[in-house]
Amino acid sequence: MARHYSYRVDHDRGFAPHVEGGLCTLCGCKKTTIERWAEEGTWVIGIGGNNTGKADRLIYVMKVEEILTYSEFKKTRPTDASYLKGHGTKRNAPVLVSTHFYYFGDQAPPLRPELSHIIHPTQGCKRLTDADIDLLSRLVLSHYPCGELGKANNVQVESSCTSCRGPAGADACC
């Protein structure tokens, strides 16, 4: 049985998660935890952190349908993988792939009080149960179609965030 996770999205700049062409991917953000532990069927929930301007709101939800290494992703979906180029992504880095996702971004809805327990208050992640996913689906997701429902919500890179500075100042922060 798949495990599910929530975490705080520090910045929502379009890199992690990356949403384009009906696909949501996660790579390079939670590489020591969620990206390593996820399996097909895992739900990943990104809750807005203070730097998103959408604190404690639902930035995105994705059901992992496929996990590829960066090399496999680049080979089988070169156009979809192009956003990772120049970010120092390792060949064997896992790329979580989903077509079953809800990306709210700048339209992030608040979470109802019944869901406040899924918010992870600090860095890292929180493991969720199937019952948590069912509750989220009933109370929130059932009111929206799958897909891209908003745009990346942080236009400026915070000067205090050094992890956002990839090669040539590229922003690679989640």
Helices and strands as residue ranges (DSSP letters): E 4-9, E 18-20, E 23-26, H 34-37, E 43-48, G 50-52, E 58-63, E 66-69, H 70-76, H 78-81, G 82-84, E 94-98, E 100-103, G 105-107, G 113-118, E 125-128, H 130-139, G 141-143, E 147-148, G 162-164, G 167-169
